Amino acid sequence: MAKLFFRYAAMNAGKSTALLQVAHNYEERGHQVRLFTAQLDDRYGRGQITSRLGPQREAELFNADTDFLRTHEQAQSKIACILIDEAQFLLKNQVWALHELAHLHNVPVICYGLRTDFRGELFSGSASLLALADEMDEMKTICDCGRKATMNMRVDAQQRKVTEGQQLEIGGNSRYRSVCGRCFRQS
């Protein structure tokens, strides 16, 4: 039976790299996969899943209007797995639809994303995935101090911690740092 998976981590833990590897593994064995990424994430161009290590590939975009059940029904071929990057940007109803795809349509769905924002608060998609995922895996990365990084700290141009602002602000290493709880609190 298929499952809904949530693989989460702080930034720079290799989530996109892992997703691309899973896609490669399926395709190498002759299976078709569908890859999705958030429309609002344009760091590497729209519709691109990009690893900091270099590999990248095109993906379908999802936004607030994406109906995963309908897009699956309209697929022209049998899909062996659905892979979603930037899953923290999913809406609650979309996570429920992905859960249905896994349990009623027997399609494994593997979601990769952040658990929390720069304030330590859950993203809506992450909260729903934490509630509904059949399996969850924390991917690990390290803080500058050497401890396990579990937080995403937003920084300004001088690398000082930012504590206020909108939850959604797309950015990479120039805007965010992966830090441990201690460094998050001490900054």
C-alpha positions as a Markdown table, in Angstrom:
| # | Residue | x | y | z |
|---|---|---|---|---|
| 1 | Met | 0.0 | 0.0 | 0.0 |
| 2 | Ala | 1.2 | 3.5 | -0.9 |
| 3 | Lys | 2.0 | 6.1 | 1.8 |
| 4 | Leu | 2.3 | 9.8 | 2.2 |
| 5 | Phe | 5.8 | 10.7 | 3.3 |
| 6 | Phe | 7.1 | 14.0 | 4.8 |
| 7 | Arg | 10.9 | 14.5 | 4.7 |
| 8 | Tyr | 11.7 | 17.7 | 6.5 |
| 9 | Ala | 14.8 | 19.6 | 7.6 |
| 10 | Ala | 16.2 | 23.1 | 8.1 |
| 11 | Met | 17.5 | 24.8 | 5.0 |
| 12 | Asn | 20.6 | 23.4 | 3.3 |
| 13 | Ala | 20.1 | 19.8 | 4.4 |
| 14 | Gly | 19.9 | 18.3 | 0.9 |
| 15 | Lys | 16.1 | 18.0 | 0.5 |
| 16 | Ser | 16.1 | 18.8 | -3.2 |
| 17 | Thr | 19.1 | 16.6 | -3.9 |
| 18 | Ala | 17.4 | 13.7 | -2.2 |
| 19 | Leu | 14.2 | 14.3 | -4.2 |
| 20 | Leu | 16.2 | 14.3 | -7.5 |
| 21 | Gln | 17.9 | 11.1 | -6.5 |
| 22 | Val | 14.5 | 9.4 | -5.7 |
| 23 | Ala | 13.2 | 10.6 | -9.1 |
| 24 | His | 16.3 | 9.2 | -10.8 |
| 25 | Asn | 15.9 | 5.8 | -9.0 |
| 26 | Tyr | 12.3 | 5.4 | -10.1 |
| 27 | Glu | 13.0 | 6.5 | -13.7 |
| 28 | Glu | 16.1 | 4.3 | -14.0 |
| 29 | Arg | 13.8 | 1.3 | -13.4 |
| 30 | Gly | 11.4 | 2.4 | -16.1 |
| 31 | His | 8.8 | 4.1 | -13.8 |
| 32 | Gln | 7.2 | 7.5 | -14.4 |
| 33 | Val | 7.2 | 10.1 | -11.7 |
| 34 | Arg | 5.7 | 13.6 | -11.4 |
| 35 | Leu | 7.7 | 16.3 | -9.8 |
| 36 | Phe | 6.1 | 19.5 | -8.4 |
| 37 | Thr | 7.6 | 22.6 | -6.9 |
| 38 | Ala | 6.1 | 25.8 | -5.5 |
| 39 | Gln | 5.3 | 28.4 | -8.1 |
| 40 | Leu | 6.4 | 31.2 | -5.7 |
| 41 | Asp | 9.9 | 29.8 | -5.4 |
| 42 | Asp | 11.8 | 31.5 | -8.2 |
| 43 | Arg | 15.4 | 31.3 | -6.8 |
| 44 | Tyr | 16.6 | 29.2 | -9.7 |
| 45 | Gly | 13.9 | 30.0 | -12.2 |
| 46 | Arg | 10.3 | 29.0 | -12.1 |
| 47 | Gly | 9.5 | 25.3 | -12.5 |
| 48 | Gln | 13.0 | 24.1 | -11.5 |
| 49 | Ile | 14.0 | 21.8 | -8.7 |
| 50 | Thr | 17.7 | 22.7 | -8.1 |
| 51 | Ser | 20.2 | 21.2 | -5.8 |
| 52 | Arg | 23.0 | 23.4 | -4.4 |
| 53 | Leu | 25.3 | 20.6 | -5.7 |
| 54 | Gly | 24.4 | 21.4 | -9.3 |
| 55 | Pro | 21.8 | 18.9 | -10.5 |
| 56 | Gln | 18.4 | 20.3 | -11.5 |
| 57 | Arg | 15.4 | 19.4 | -13.6 |
| 58 | Glu | 12.1 | 20.8 | -14.6 |
| 59 | Ala | 9.0 | 20.3 | -12.5 |
| 60 | Glu | 5.4 | 21.1 | -12.6 |
| 61 | Leu | 4.4 | 24.1 | -10.6 |
| 62 | Phe | 1.9 | 24.1 | -7.8 |
| 63 | Asn | 0.1 | 27.1 | -6.3 |
| 64 | Ala | -3.0 | 27.7 | -4.2 |
| 65 | Asp | -5.2 | 26.6 | -7.1 |
| 66 | Thr | -3.6 | 23.3 | -7.9 |
| 67 | Asp | -5.9 | 20.4 | -7.6 |
| 68 | Phe | -3.7 | 17.3 | -7.2 |
| 69 | Leu | -6.5 | 14.9 | -7.6 |
| 70 | Arg | -7.7 | 16.4 | -10.8 |
| 71 | Thr | -4.1 | 16.6 | -12.2 |
| 72 | His | -3.6 | 13.0 | -11.4 |
| 73 | Glu | -6.8 | 11.9 | -13.1 |
| 74 | Gln | -5.8 | 13.9 | -16.2 |
| 75 | Ala | -2.4 | 12.2 | -16.4 |
| 76 | Gln | -1.9 | 10.3 | -19.7 |
| 77 | Ser | 0.1 | 7.5 | -18.2 |
| 78 | Lys | 0.5 | 5.5 | -15.0 |
| 79 | Ile | 2.4 | 7.5 | -12.4 |
| 80 | Ala | 4.6 | 5.4 | -10.0 |
| 81 | Cys | 5.3 | 8.2 | -7.5 |
| 82 | Ile | 4.6 | 11.9 | -6.9 |
| 83 | Leu | 7.5 | 14.0 | -5.5 |
| 84 | Ile | 6.9 | 17.5 | -4.1 |
| 85 | Asp | 9.6 | 20.0 | -3.4 |
| 86 | Glu | 9.0 | 23.1 | -1.1 |
| 87 | Ala | 6.1 | 21.2 | 0.5 |
| 88 | Gln | 5.8 | 23.7 | 3.3 |
| 89 | Phe | 3.9 | 25.9 | 0.8 |
| 90 | Leu | 1.1 | 23.4 | 0.3 |
| 91 | Leu | -2.3 | 24.2 | 1.6 |
| 92 | Lys | -4.2 | 22.0 | 4.1 |
| 93 | Asn | -6.7 | 20.8 | 1.4 |
| 94 | Gln | -3.8 | 19.9 | -0.9 |
| 95 | Val | -2.2 | 17.8 | 1.8 |
| 96 | Trp | -5.5 | 16.0 | 2.3 |
| 97 | Ala | -5.7 | 15.4 | -1.5 |
| 98 | Leu | -2.2 | 14.0 | -1.5 |
| 99 | His | -3.2 | 11.7 | 1.4 |
| 100 | Glu | -6.1 | 10.5 | -0.7 |
| 101 | Leu | -3.8 | 9.8 | -3.7 |
| 102 | Ala | -1.7 | 7.6 | -1.5 |
| 103 | His | -4.5 | 5.8 | 0.3 |
| 104 | Leu | -7.2 | 5.5 | -2.3 |
| 105 | His | -5.3 | 5.7 | -5.6 |
| 106 | Asn | -2.2 | 3.7 | -4.4 |
| 107 | Val | 0.3 | 6.4 | -5.5 |
| 108 | Pro | 3.2 | 7.0 | -3.1 |
| 109 | Val | 3.6 | 10.7 | -2.4 |
| 110 | Ile | 6.9 | 12.0 | -1.0 |
| 111 | Cys | 7.0 | 15.6 | 0.2 |
| 112 | Tyr | 10.2 | 17.5 | 1.0 |
| 113 | Gly | 10.1 | 20.8 | 2.8 |
| 114 | Leu | 10.9 | 23.0 | 5.8 |
| 115 | Arg | 9.1 | 22.3 | 9.1 |
| 116 | Thr | 9.2 | 25.9 | 10.5 |
| 117 | Asp | 9.7 | 29.4 | 9.3 |
| 118 | Phe | 12.3 | 32.0 | 10.6 |
| 119 | Arg | 10.2 | 32.6 | 13.7 |
| 120 | Gly | 10.1 | 28.9 | 14.6 |
| 121 | Glu | 6.4 | 28.6 | 13.6 |
| 122 | Leu | 5.0 | 25.8 | 11.5 |
| 123 | Phe | 4.2 | 26.5 | 7.9 |
| 124 | Ser | 0.6 | 25.5 | 7.0 |
| 125 | Gly | 1.6 | 22.8 | 4.6 |
| 126 | Ser | 4.1 | 21.4 | 7.2 |
| 127 | Ala | 1.5 | 21.4 | 9.9 |
| 128 | Ser | -0.8 | 19.4 | 7.8 |
| 129 | Leu | 1.9 | 17.0 | 6.7 |
| 130 | Leu | 3.0 | 16.4 | 10.3 |
| 131 | Ala | -0.7 | 15.6 | 11.1 |
| 132 | Leu | -1.3 | 13.3 | 8.1 |
| 133 | Ala | 2.0 | 11.8 | 6.9 |
| 134 | Asp | 2.3 | 8.0 | 7.3 |
| 135 | Glu | 6.0 | 8.3 | 7.6 |
| 136 | Met | 8.2 | 11.3 | 8.6 |
| 137 | Asp | 11.9 | 11.6 | 8.3 |
| 138 | Glu | 14.1 | 14.4 | 9.6 |
| 139 | Met | 17.0 | 15.1 | 7.3 |
| 140 | Lys | 19.9 | 16.6 | 9.1 |
| 141 | Thr | 22.3 | 19.4 | 8.6 |
| 142 | Ile | 24.6 | 21.3 | 10.9 |
| 143 | Cys | 24.9 | 24.7 | 12.4 |
| 144 | Asp | 28.1 | 26.8 | 12.2 |
| 145 | Cys | 28.8 | 25.8 | 15.8 |
| 146 | Gly | 28.7 | 22.1 | 14.8 |
| 147 | Arg | 25.4 | 21.1 | 16.5 |
| 148 | Lys | 22.4 | 19.8 | 14.5 |
| 149 | Ala | 20.6 | 22.7 | 12.8 |
| 150 | Thr | 16.9 | 22.6 | 13.4 |
| 151 | Met | 15.9 | 26.2 | 12.8 |
| 152 | Asn | 15.9 | 28.6 | 9.8 |
| 153 | Met | 17.1 | 32.0 | 10.8 |
| 154 | Arg | 16.4 | 35.0 | 8.5 |
| 155 | Val | 19.2 | 37.4 | 8.3 |
| 156 | Asp | 19.7 | 40.9 | 6.9 |
| 157 | Ala | 22.5 | 42.1 | 4.6 |
| 158 | Gln | 24.9 | 42.3 | 7.6 |
| 159 | Gln | 24.0 | 38.7 | 8.6 |
| 160 | Arg | 22.0 | 39.9 | 11.7 |
| 161 | Lys | 18.9 | 38.0 | 12.8 |
| 162 | Val | 15.6 | 39.3 | 11.5 |
| 163 | Thr | 12.7 | 38.6 | 13.9 |
| 164 | Glu | 9.8 | 40.3 | 12.2 |
| 165 | Gly | 8.2 | 40.3 | 8.8 |
| 166 | Gln | 6.0 | 38.2 | 6.5 |
| 167 | Gln | 6.3 | 34.5 | 6.8 |
| 168 | Leu | 6.9 | 34.0 | 3.1 |
| 169 | Glu | 10.1 | 35.5 | 1.8 |
| 170 | Ile | 12.0 | 33.5 | -0.8 |
| 171 | Gly | 15.7 | 33.5 | -0.4 |
| 172 | Gly | 18.8 | 31.4 | -0.2 |
| 173 | Asn | 22.0 | 31.5 | 1.8 |
| 174 | Ser | 22.2 | 35.3 | 1.6 |
| 175 | Arg | 18.8 | 35.6 | 3.4 |
| 176 | Tyr | 18.7 | 32.5 | 5.6 |
| 177 | Arg | 21.0 | 30.4 | 7.8 |
| 178 | Ser | 20.4 | 26.9 | 9.2 |
| 179 | Val | 21.1 | 27.1 | 12.9 |
| 180 | Cys | 20.7 | 25.0 | 16.1 |
| 181 | Gly | 18.3 | 26.1 | 18.8 |
| 182 | Arg | 21.0 | 27.6 | 20.9 |
| 183 | Cys | 22.4 | 29.8 | 18.2 |
| 184 | Phe | 18.8 | 30.7 | 17.2 |
| 185 | Arg | 18.1 | 31.9 | 20.7 |
| 186 | Gln | 21.5 | 33.7 | 21.2 |
| 187 | Ser | 21.5 | 35.6 | 18.0 |
